[in-house]
Amino acid sequence: MRLFIGVLTLLPLLAAAETAYVTDNLRLSMWETADLSGNRVETLVSGQAFEVLSRNAQTALVELPDGRQGYVSAGYMVTEKPARLIVDETQTENARLVAELDEMRQSFAEPQALVDSLRQETAQLQETIDGNAARMAELEEENQSHVGRASRYQYSLPYNWVGGAILLCLLAGFLGGLWWVDRQSRKRHGGIRVY
């Protein structure tokens, strides 16, 4: 029971805990004299670059890019770029790359629209080709049917043509015969019809 009460009393402390981080923003004073006393020349911040002119175990004589010189504690100098500076450079490079990517996307947007248009046109033309191929297959089949019929009837004539031709020949023969008989009769009788 005491354990339970003890846990209950610690619960508010657990709920109030928060996460915190150590700052990486270091401020380093730059002094006029090597014993780091006297007037302060400048306050340097993390990531600020300078040139080391001379150095001993405790201090270093440095020169800023604007030409001012002074002494700093040598224990706080590093030759590698601090994480904050690397992060800033990485973020700057990332922003540049994102801008370049956006620019490239914009430059490819117009050709992409043209490609999409051409793909759509190609699809429509393919549909037309497929439709024409199907129609051509139908016409080829119909043509083969006509060729088959023509080869089957190539030496025959239709009955109505043959019947019409025979009837025409009979009529022409009958009329030709009447004319011939009339002519012969008039020839015998001196040009006079006797019937």
Contacts in CASP RR format, 6 or more apart in sequence:
PFRMAT RR
TARGET T0000
AUTHOR 0000-0000-0000
METHOD contacts of the structure
MODEL  1
MRLFIGVLTLLPLLAAAETAYVTDNLRLSMWETADLSGNRVETLVSGQAF
EVLSRNAQTALVELPDGRQGYVSAGYMVTEKPARLIVDETQTENARLVAE
LDEMRQSFAEPQALVDSLRQETAQLQETIDGNAARMAELEEENQSHVGRA
SRYQYSLPYNWVGGAILLCLLAGFLGGLWWVDRQSRKRHGGIRVY
24 46 0 8 1.000
24 82 0 8 1.000
24 83 0 8 1.000
24 84 0 8 1.000
25 45 0 8 1.000
25 46 0 8 1.000
25 84 0 8 1.000
26 45 0 8 1.000
26 46 0 8 1.000
26 76 0 8 1.000
27 43 0 8 1.000
27 44 0 8 1.000
27 45 0 8 1.000
28 43 0 8 1.000
28 44 0 8 1.000
28 45 0 8 1.000
28 72 0 8 1.000
28 73 0 8 1.000
28 76 0 8 1.000
29 36 0 8 1.000
29 40 0 8 1.000
29 42 0 8 1.000
29 43 0 8 1.000
29 44 0 8 1.000
29 72 0 8 1.000
30 40 0 8 1.000
30 41 0 8 1.000
30 42 0 8 1.000
30 43 0 8 1.000
30 44 0 8 1.000
30 62 0 8 1.000
30 64 0 8 1.000
30 70 0 8 1.000
30 71 0 8 1.000
30 72 0 8 1.000
31 37 0 8 1.000
31 38 0 8 1.000
31 39 0 8 1.000
31 40 0 8 1.000
31 41 0 8 1.000
31 70 0 8 1.000
31 71 0 8 1.000
31 72 0 8 1.000
32 38 0 8 1.000
32 39 0 8 1.000
32 40 0 8 1.000
32 41 0 8 1.000
32 70 0 8 1.000
32 71 0 8 1.000
33 71 0 8 1.000
34 59 0 8 1.000
34 61 0 8 1.000
34 71 0 8 1.000
35 59 0 8 1.000
36 59 0 8 1.000
36 71 0 8 1.000
36 72 0 8 1.000
36 73 0 8 1.000
41 68 0 8 1.000
41 69 0 8 1.000
41 70 0 8 1.000
42 64 0 8 1.000
42 68 0 8 1.000
42 70 0 8 1.000
44 50 0 8 1.000
44 72 0 8 1.000
46 82 0 8 1.000
46 84 0 8 1.000
46 85 0 8 1.000
47 81 0 8 1.000
47 82 0 8 1.000
47 84 0 8 1.000
47 85 0 8 1.000
49 65 0 8 1.000
50 62 0 8 1.000
50 63 0 8 1.000
50 64 0 8 1.000
50 65 0 8 1.000
51 62 0 8 1.000
51 63 0 8 1.000
52 60 0 8 1.000
52 61 0 8 1.000
52 62 0 8 1.000
52 77 0 8 1.000
53 60 0 8 1.000
53 61 0 8 1.000
53 62 0 8 1.000
53 63 0 8 1.000
53 69 0 8 1.000
54 60 0 8 1.000
54 61 0 8 1.000
55 61 0 8 1.000
55 74 0 8 1.000
56 74 0 8 1.000
57 74 0 8 1.000
58 73 0 8 1.000
58 74 0 8 1.000
58 75 0 8 1.000
59 71 0 8 1.000
59 72 0 8 1.000
59 73 0 8 1.000
59 74 0 8 1.000
60 71 0 8 1.000
60 72 0 8 1.000
60 74 0 8 1.000
60 77 0 8 1.000
61 69 0 8 1.000
61 70 0 8 1.000
61 71 0 8 1.000
62 69 0 8 1.000
62 70 0 8 1.000
62 71 0 8 1.000
62 72 0 8 1.000
63 69 0 8 1.000
63 70 0 8 1.000
81 89 0 8 1.000
182 193 0 8 1.000
185 193 0 8 1.000
185 194 0 8 1.000
185 195 0 8 1.000
186 192 0 8 1.000
186 193 0 8 1.000
END
